[in-house]
Amino acid sequence: MILARLSVVTLGVRDFPRMRAFYRALGWAESTHATEHWTAFATAGARLALYPVDLLAKESGLAHRAGSDDGFGGVSLAINVEAAGGVDTAFETMIAAGGRPLATPVTQHWGGRSAYVADPEGNTWEIAFAPNATFDSSGALADLSAKAIRGHVPGTHTQVPNATQIRALPPGSLP
């Protein structure tokens, strides 16, 4: 069984600065761990993350095809699990239930583990374990400490955070 948990909705965006400005203008609390290529905003439930669509497509194992129904559509949903082995278990469960593997479970250089699966209609799900993530009594993502978040290294494109590397904020709070 996989706990019914939607931790993060990631929008693959074409114009990152414009999209970031839009959500800032709404007054939404932005993650203190945002970089030039990634950010997340607290909502009353799951976090909303923004990430360049080409980088999100690459990470999920799909090619982005603008205006096409095949390939990456620009949005991924994430479920965070409590242990690294939970990524493998959830991946196997989703495949057995009719999901299609996109990226098999792999230990990431930032210390966590992740995999991607498409549901039967092609929606992209990331399954992720992030070290030091905490969950509240209902099982919702409560916090991802700074230690769990890989930072962007200036001048490189090898360490860009994804949807699972956010510092979760209590709804309505400022960082």
Beta strands, then each sheet from edge to edge (+ up, - down):
strand 1: 8-13
strand 2: 39-41
strand 3: 47-52
strand 4: 75-80
strand 5: 100-107
strand 6: 113-118
strand 7: 124-129
strand 8: 133-135
strand 9: 141-144
sheet 1: 2+ 3- 1- 4+ 7+ 6- 5+
sheet 2: 8+ 9-
end
